[in-house]
């Protein structure tokens, strides 16, 4: 218990043996033995006395006395009383605080720091030089062996150093995605925002989405529910529609006709901002799509890879009970989107097509063409097929997959999460049994990060 408390104390204070040794005038090796449990000590040991004094003077010199009092649950701040109380705390047999096992928190912090450093293109050595610590300490933070206290100067320096290296629009977009920020404003040079996100011990958005996906797969019912057609709002019959309101009317008309005609297939692609699907219309859109599937319509959808992983996973979660039926084929495009224009292609090959091309961030002035002529529909199908030729499956649904000998397998309820060299797949072991396979690299990384923090589920 003594060595565990020493280790816990130093972790909470975010300080190395060598620093405490410097405050006490002892060799760091002596304090390493305290931490390792290699020898038995008593409260009267000279090494222990020096260690306790070193901790006390370190806390005095770094404004950490209140932190020390909180750790040992004492309010006495007089030197003799606090040193005595710390010695008693180290040797009593009481259980340590509930957060003694910091592994989940450490894993989350380490994964976040790795993500930040990857985007900022900083090595351990480069970051260590910027903030004045040893490169090995950066390595320990990334692995989860060390988690700095939230209010340390070192952590604030770290966030500032990362912010300074977010020096391009591309990096800023990546940072927004990592932190789950939906604003288009770049986070460049915002050390405070990075600090708040890094200090949050919540799972990153991508990992939260993976956790929710696994939960939903566990809860898929044996038979999918039947969706009742919602009341159809009025819409105008026109050849062109304008702005967000026009797009909503255009799509309502399109899906109403898909349902009435019981169309066999619809093709969907859009790299537009999806704000038009917010609030009440978003719910109507989902219910209309579910009604289409309930009529037997097959859907091919191309996802824009410029959307964040958690947004793509959330889209999958919304359709999960219907994915089991095999009526939705999701793909992702391998071509870059570009930053100048928005494009939408929504096609019912037998009846109608919606097409739109516009300048980004001018949605209020965008025009959406509702096409019913055969040649126009055929042109829409050809455009979609041209995009599809450069796409890969985002999710493949199949019968259960037997994990190979080299597969890493994690079990969550009635769900297996399996990792192999080129894919991640989820086996739903309860009825209806299914396997969901992902090969898109960012999604594979999100699943890996979640598995590394599996203790949090």
C-alpha positions as CSV (number, residue, x, y, z in Angstrom):
1,X,0.0,0.0,0.0
2,X,2.9,2.4,0.8
3,X,4.5,2.2,-2.6
4,X,1.1,2.6,-4.3
5,X,0.4,5.7,-2.3
6,X,3.8,7.2,-3.2
7,X,3.1,6.5,-6.9
8,X,-0.4,8.0,-6.6
9,X,0.9,11.1,-4.8
10,X,3.5,11.8,-7.4
11,X,1.0,11.3,-10.3
12,X,-1.5,13.6,-8.7
13,X,1.1,16.3,-8.2
14,X,2.5,15.7,-11.7
15,X,6.1,15.6,-10.5
16,X,9.1,13.3,-11.0
17,X,11.2,11.6,-8.4
18,X,14.2,13.7,-9.4
19,X,12.3,17.0,-8.7
20,X,11.3,15.9,-5.2
21,X,14.9,14.7,-4.6
22,X,16.2,18.1,-5.5
23,X,13.9,19.7,-2.9
24,X,15.0,17.2,-0.2
25,X,18.8,16.9,-1.0
26,X,18.6,13.1,-1.6
27,X,19.5,10.9,-4.6
28,X,16.6,10.3,-7.0
29,X,17.5,6.5,-6.8
30,X,16.4,6.5,-3.2
31,X,13.0,7.7,-4.0
32,X,12.7,5.3,-7.0
33,X,12.9,2.5,-4.4
34,X,10.1,4.1,-2.4
35,X,8.0,4.0,-5.5
36,X,8.8,0.5,-6.7
37,X,8.3,-1.2,-3.3
38,X,11.7,-2.8,-3.5
39,X,12.3,-2.2,0.2
40,X,10.1,-2.0,3.3
41,X,10.0,1.4,5.0
42,X,8.6,2.8,8.2
43,X,7.5,6.3,9.1
44,X,10.8,6.8,11.0
45,X,13.0,6.0,8.0
46,X,15.3,8.9,7.0
47,X,14.5,8.3,3.4
48,X,10.8,8.6,4.1
49,X,11.3,11.8,6.2
50,X,13.4,13.3,3.4
51,X,10.7,12.3,0.8
52,X,7.9,13.9,2.8
53,X,9.8,17.1,3.4
54,X,10.7,17.2,-0.3
55,X,7.0,16.9,-1.3
56,X,6.1,19.6,1.2
57,X,8.7,22.1,0.0
58,X,7.9,21.4,-3.6
59,X,4.2,22.1,-3.0
60,X,5.1,25.3,-1.1
61,X,7.3,26.5,-4.0
62,X,4.8,25.7,-6.7
63,X,1.5,26.8,-5.0
64,X,0.4,23.2,-4.6
65,X,-0.3,23.1,-0.8
66,X,-4.1,23.1,-1.4
67,X,-3.7,20.2,-3.8
68,X,-1.7,18.3,-1.3
69,X,-4.3,18.9,1.4
70,X,-7.0,17.6,-0.9
71,X,-5.0,14.5,-1.8
72,X,-4.6,13.4,1.9
73,X,-7.9,14.9,3.0
74,X,-6.6,17.3,5.5
75,X,-7.2,21.0,6.2
76,X,-4.1,21.7,8.4
77,X,-1.6,23.8,6.5
78,X,0.9,24.4,9.2
79,X,4.3,22.9,8.2
80,X,4.7,20.5,11.1
81,X,1.1,19.4,11.0
82,X,1.0,18.8,7.3
83,X,4.3,16.9,7.2
84,X,3.1,14.7,10.0
85,X,-0.3,14.1,8.3
86,X,1.3,13.2,5.0
87,X,3.5,10.6,6.8
88,X,0.5,9.1,8.5
89,X,-1.4,9.0,5.2
90,X,1.4,7.2,3.4
91,X,1.4,4.4,6.0
92,X,-2.2,4.0,7.0
93,X,-4.1,1.1,5.6
94,X,-7.1,3.0,4.4
95,X,-8.2,2.6,0.8
96,X,-6.9,5.3,-1.5
97,X,-9.3,7.7,-3.3
98,X,-11.7,6.2,-5.8
99,X,-9.8,7.7,-8.7
100,X,-6.5,5.9,-7.8
101,X,-6.9,3.8,-11.0
102,X,-6.3,6.5,-13.6
103,X,-6.0,4.1,-16.5
104,X,-9.2,5.2,-18.4
105,X,-8.5,8.9,-17.8
106,X,-4.9,8.4,-18.8
107,X,-5.8,6.6,-21.9
108,X,-8.2,9.3,-23.0
109,X,-5.6,12.1,-22.3
110,X,-2.9,10.1,-24.1
111,X,-5.0,9.5,-27.2
112,X,-6.0,13.2,-27.3
113,X,-2.4,14.3,-27.0
114,X,-1.4,11.9,-29.8
115,X,-4.1,13.3,-32.0
116,X,-3.0,16.9,-31.3
117,X,0.6,16.2,-32.0
118,X,-0.1,14.4,-35.2
119,X,-2.1,17.3,-36.6
120,X,0.5,19.8,-35.4
121,X,3.2,17.6,-36.9
122,X,5.3,17.7,-33.6
123,X,7.6,15.0,-32.5
124,X,8.2,14.2,-28.8
125,X,11.6,15.9,-29.0
126,X,10.2,19.0,-30.7
127,X,7.4,19.5,-28.2
128,X,9.7,18.8,-25.3
129,X,12.1,21.5,-26.4
130,X,9.2,24.0,-26.8
131,X,7.9,23.5,-23.2
132,X,11.1,22.7,-21.4
133,X,10.7,19.0,-20.4
134,X,12.4,15.8,-21.3
135,X,11.2,14.0,-24.4
136,X,10.7,10.9,-22.3
137,X,8.1,12.7,-20.3
138,X,6.1,13.5,-23.5
139,X,6.3,9.9,-24.4
140,X,4.9,8.9,-21.0
141,X,2.0,11.3,-21.4
142,X,1.2,9.9,-24.8
143,X,1.2,6.4,-23.5
144,X,-1.0,7.3,-20.6
145,X,1.7,6.7,-17.9
146,X,1.5,10.4,-16.9
147,X,-1.4,12.8,-16.8
148,X,-0.5,16.4,-15.9
149,X,-2.7,18.2,-13.4
150,X,-5.1,20.6,-15.2
151,X,-3.8,23.8,-13.6
152,X,0.0,23.2,-14.3
153,X,2.0,25.8,-16.1
154,X,3.6,23.0,-18.2
155,X,0.2,21.9,-19.5
156,X,-0.7,25.5,-20.5
157,X,2.7,25.8,-22.3
158,X,2.0,22.5,-24.1
159,X,-1.4,23.8,-25.4
160,X,0.2,27.0,-26.6
161,X,3.0,25.1,-28.4
162,X,0.4,22.9,-30.2
163,X,-1.7,26.0,-31.1
164,X,1.4,27.7,-32.6
165,X,1.9,24.7,-34.9
166,X,-1.7,24.7,-36.2
167,X,-0.5,27.1,-38.8
168,X,-2.6,26.2,-41.9
169,X,-6.3,26.1,-42.8
170,X,-6.0,22.3,-43.4
171,X,-4.6,21.7,-39.9
172,X,-7.3,23.9,-38.5
173,X,-10.0,21.9,-40.1
174,X,-8.4,18.7,-38.8
175,X,-8.3,20.2,-35.3
176,X,-12.0,21.1,-35.5
177,X,-12.8,17.5,-36.5
178,X,-10.7,16.0,-33.7
179,X,-12.3,18.2,-31.0
180,X,-15.8,17.8,-32.4
181,X,-16.1,21.5,-33.2
182,X,-18.8,22.1,-35.9
183,X,-18.0,25.8,-36.3
184,X,-16.4,26.7,-39.6
185,X,-14.1,29.2,-37.8
186,X,-10.6,27.8,-37.4
187,X,-9.3,27.1,-34.0
188,X,-5.8,28.3,-35.0
189,X,-3.8,29.9,-32.2
190,X,-6.6,29.2,-29.7
191,X,-4.6,27.6,-26.9
192,X,-7.4,28.2,-24.5
193,X,-9.8,26.1,-26.5
194,X,-7.3,23.3,-27.0
195,X,-6.6,23.4,-23.2
196,X,-10.3,23.1,-22.3
197,X,-10.7,20.1,-24.7
198,X,-7.5,18.4,-23.6
199,X,-8.4,18.7,-20.0
200,X,-11.8,17.3,-20.4
201,X,-11.7,13.6,-19.5
202,X,-14.7,12.8,-21.7
203,X,-14.2,10.6,-24.7
204,X,-13.5,12.4,-27.9
205,X,-16.5,12.7,-30.2
206,X,-15.3,9.9,-32.6
207,X,-14.9,7.4,-29.7
208,X,-18.3,8.4,-28.2
209,X,-19.8,7.7,-31.6
210,X,-18.2,4.2,-31.6
211,X,-19.4,3.5,-28.1
212,X,-22.9,4.5,-29.1
213,X,-22.8,2.4,-32.3
214,X,-21.8,-0.7,-30.3
215,X,-24.6,0.0,-27.8
216,X,-27.2,0.4,-30.6
217,X,-26.0,-2.9,-32.3
218,X,-26.5,-4.6,-29.0
219,X,-30.1,-3.3,-28.9
220,X,-31.2,-4.1,-32.5
221,X,-34.5,-5.9,-32.2
222,X,-35.2,-9.3,-33.7
223,X,-37.6,-7.7,-36.2
224,X,-37.4,-4.1,-37.5
225,X,-40.3,-1.8,-36.6
226,X,-42.7,-0.8,-39.2
227,X,-42.6,2.9,-40.0
228,X,-45.9,4.8,-40.4
229,X,-45.9,7.3,-43.2
230,X,-45.8,10.8,-41.6
231,X,-48.3,13.5,-42.6
232,X,-46.9,15.0,-45.8
233,X,-46.6,18.8,-45.6
234,X,-47.7,20.8,-48.7
235,X,-45.1,21.5,-51.4
236,X,-45.1,23.4,-54.7
237,X,-44.8,21.7,-58.1
238,X,-42.0,23.6,-59.8
239,X,-38.9,23.0,-62.0
240,X,-36.6,25.1,-59.8
241,X,-36.5,25.7,-56.1
242,X,-34.3,28.2,-54.2
243,X,-32.5,28.3,-50.9
244,X,-32.9,26.0,-47.9
245,X,-36.7,26.3,-47.9
246,X,-36.8,25.4,-51.5
247,X,-34.5,22.4,-51.0
248,X,-36.8,21.1,-48.3
249,X,-39.9,21.4,-50.6
250,X,-37.9,19.8,-53.4
251,X,-36.9,16.8,-51.3
252,X,-40.3,16.4,-49.8
253,X,-41.8,16.2,-53.3
254,X,-39.1,13.7,-54.4
255,X,-39.6,11.3,-51.4
256,X,-43.4,11.6,-51.6
257,X,-43.2,10.3,-55.2
258,X,-40.7,7.6,-54.3
259,X,-43.1,6.3,-51.7
260,X,-46.2,6.6,-54.0
261,X,-44.3,4.9,-56.9
262,X,-42.7,2.3,-54.6
263,X,-39.5,3.0,-56.5
264,X,-36.9,0.2,-56.6
265,X,-33.8,2.4,-56.0
266,X,-32.7,5.9,-55.1
267,X,-29.1,7.3,-55.4
268,X,-27.9,10.0,-53.0
269,X,-24.8,12.2,-52.9
270,X,-24.3,15.6,-51.4
271,X,-21.3,17.5,-50.1
272,X,-23.4,20.5,-49.0
273,X,-23.7,21.8,-45.5
274,X,-26.5,19.8,-43.8
275,X,-27.9,22.7,-41.8
276,X,-31.1,22.5,-43.9
277,X,-31.8,19.1,-42.2
278,X,-32.0,20.7,-38.8
279,X,-34.9,20.9,-36.4
280,X,-38.4,19.8,-37.5
281,X,-37.5,19.1,-41.1
282,X,-34.7,16.8,-40.1
283,X,-37.2,14.6,-38.3
284,X,-39.5,14.6,-41.3
285,X,-36.7,13.7,-43.7
286,X,-35.7,10.7,-41.5
287,X,-39.3,9.5,-41.3
288,X,-39.8,9.8,-45.1
289,X,-36.6,7.9,-45.8
290,X,-37.6,5.2,-43.4
291,X,-41.0,5.0,-45.2
292,X,-39.2,4.6,-48.5
293,X,-37.2,1.7,-47.1
294,X,-40.4,0.2,-45.7
295,X,-41.8,0.2,-49.2
296,X,-38.8,-1.9,-50.3
297,X,-36.7,0.9,-51.9
298,X,-33.0,0.2,-52.1
299,X,-30.7,3.1,-51.3
300,X,-27.1,3.8,-52.5
301,X,-25.5,6.7,-50.7
302,X,-22.1,8.2,-51.2
303,X,-20.7,9.9,-48.0
304,X,-18.5,12.9,-48.3
305,X,-15.2,12.0,-46.5
306,X,-14.7,15.7,-45.6
307,X,-17.4,15.1,-42.9
308,X,-16.1,14.1,-39.5
309,X,-16.0,10.4,-38.6
310,X,-18.4,11.0,-35.7
311,X,-21.0,12.6,-38.1
312,X,-20.6,9.6,-40.5
313,X,-21.0,7.1,-37.6
314,X,-24.1,9.0,-36.3
315,X,-25.6,8.7,-39.8
316,X,-25.0,5.0,-39.7
317,X,-26.5,4.7,-36.2
318,X,-29.7,6.5,-37.4
319,X,-30.3,3.8,-40.0
320,X,-28.9,0.8,-38.1
321,X,-32.1,-1.3,-37.8
322,X,-32.6,-0.9,-41.5
323,X,-29.0,-1.7,-42.4
324,X,-29.6,-5.2,-41.1
325,X,-32.2,-5.6,-43.9
326,X,-29.4,-4.9,-46.5
327,X,-31.4,-2.1,-48.2
328,X,-28.8,0.6,-47.8
329,X,-25.3,0.5,-49.5
330,X,-23.1,3.2,-48.0
331,X,-19.9,4.3,-49.8
332,X,-17.2,6.9,-49.4
333,X,-15.5,8.9,-52.1
334,X,-11.7,8.6,-52.5
335,X,-11.6,11.9,-54.4
336,X,-11.1,15.2,-52.6
337,X,-14.1,17.4,-52.3
338,X,-12.5,20.8,-53.1
339,X,-13.4,24.0,-51.4
340,X,-15.3,26.1,-54.0
341,X,-18.5,24.4,-55.0
342,X,-21.3,22.4,-53.5
343,X,-23.0,19.6,-55.4
344,X,-26.0,17.4,-54.8
345,X,-27.3,14.5,-56.9
346,X,-30.5,12.8,-55.7
347,X,-31.9,10.3,-58.3
348,X,-34.9,8.0,-58.6
349,X,-33.8,6.4,-61.9
350,X,-37.4,5.6,-62.9
351,X,-39.1,8.9,-62.1
352,X,-37.1,12.0,-61.1
353,X,-33.8,13.6,-60.3
354,X,-32.7,16.6,-58.1
355,X,-29.5,18.3,-59.1
356,X,-27.7,21.3,-57.7
357,X,-24.4,23.0,-58.2
358,X,-23.5,26.2,-56.3
359,X,-20.8,28.2,-54.7
360,X,-20.0,27.2,-51.1
361,X,-21.6,29.3,-48.3
362,X,-24.3,30.7,-50.7
363,X,-27.0,28.2,-49.9
364,X,-29.6,30.9,-49.6
365,X,-29.1,31.6,-53.3
366,X,-28.5,28.1,-54.6
367,X,-30.9,26.7,-57.2
368,X,-32.2,23.1,-57.1
369,X,-33.5,21.6,-60.3
370,X,-36.3,19.1,-60.2
371,X,-35.9,17.0,-63.3
372,X,-38.6,14.6,-64.7
373,X,-37.4,14.3,-68.3
374,X,-35.9,11.0,-69.2
375,X,-32.6,12.5,-70.6
376,X,-32.1,14.6,-67.5
377,X,-32.7,11.6,-65.2
378,X,-30.2,9.5,-67.3
379,X,-27.6,12.3,-67.0
380,X,-28.1,12.2,-63.2
381,X,-27.6,8.5,-63.1
382,X,-24.4,8.8,-65.2
383,X,-23.1,11.5,-62.9
384,X,-23.7,9.3,-59.8
385,X,-22.1,6.3,-61.5
386,X,-19.0,8.3,-62.3
387,X,-18.7,9.3,-58.6
388,X,-19.4,5.7,-57.5
389,X,-16.6,4.4,-59.7
390,X,-14.1,6.3,-57.4
391,X,-15.8,5.1,-54.2
392,X,-15.2,2.3,-51.7
393,X,-17.7,0.7,-49.4
394,X,-18.0,2.5,-46.1
395,X,-19.8,-0.4,-44.4
396,X,-20.3,-3.9,-45.6
397,X,-23.0,-6.0,-44.0
398,X,-22.7,-9.8,-44.1
399,X,-23.2,-13.0,-42.2
400,X,-21.1,-13.5,-39.0
401,X,-17.3,-13.5,-39.6
402,X,-15.2,-16.0,-37.8
403,X,-12.2,-14.1,-36.3
404,X,-8.8,-15.4,-37.6
405,X,-6.1,-16.6,-35.2
406,X,-4.4,-13.3,-35.3
407,X,-7.5,-11.1,-34.8
408,X,-7.8,-9.0,-31.7
409,X,-11.3,-9.5,-30.3
410,X,-13.1,-7.4,-27.6
411,X,-16.5,-8.4,-26.3
412,X,-19.2,-5.9,-25.3
413,X,-22.4,-7.6,-24.3
414,X,-23.5,-9.6,-27.3
415,X,-21.2,-7.7,-29.7
416,X,-17.7,-8.7,-30.8
417,X,-15.3,-5.9,-31.9
418,X,-12.6,-7.5,-34.1
419,X,-9.4,-6.1,-35.5
420,X,-7.5,-7.6,-38.4
421,X,-4.8,-6.2,-40.6
422,X,-6.9,-4.5,-43.2
423,X,-10.3,-4.2,-41.5
424,X,-12.4,-3.7,-38.4
425,X,-15.7,-5.7,-38.0
426,X,-18.4,-5.9,-35.5
427,X,-20.1,-9.3,-35.0
428,X,-23.7,-9.1,-33.7
429,X,-24.0,-12.4,-31.9
430,X,-27.7,-12.2,-31.0
431,X,-30.6,-12.6,-33.4
432,X,-30.6,-11.3,-36.1
433,X,-26.9,-12.1,-36.4
434,X,-24.9,-9.9,-38.7
435,X,-21.3,-8.7,-39.3
436,X,-20.6,-5.0,-40.0
437,X,-17.2,-4.4,-41.7
438,X,-15.3,-1.1,-41.9
439,X,-12.2,-0.4,-44.0
440,X,-12.2,3.4,-44.0
441,X,-8.9,4.2,-42.2
442,X,-10.2,7.1,-40.0
443,X,-13.0,4.9,-38.8
444,X,-10.6,2.1,-38.1
445,X,-8.6,4.5,-36.0
446,X,-11.7,5.6,-34.1
447,X,-12.5,2.0,-33.3
448,X,-8.9,1.4,-32.2
449,X,-8.9,4.4,-29.9
450,X,-12.1,3.2,-28.4
451,X,-10.8,-0.3,-27.8
452,X,-7.7,1.1,-26.1
453,X,-10.0,2.9,-23.7
454,X,-12.4,0.0,-23.3
455,X,-12.4,0.3,-19.5
456,X,-14.6,3.4,-19.9
457,X,-17.6,1.6,-21.5
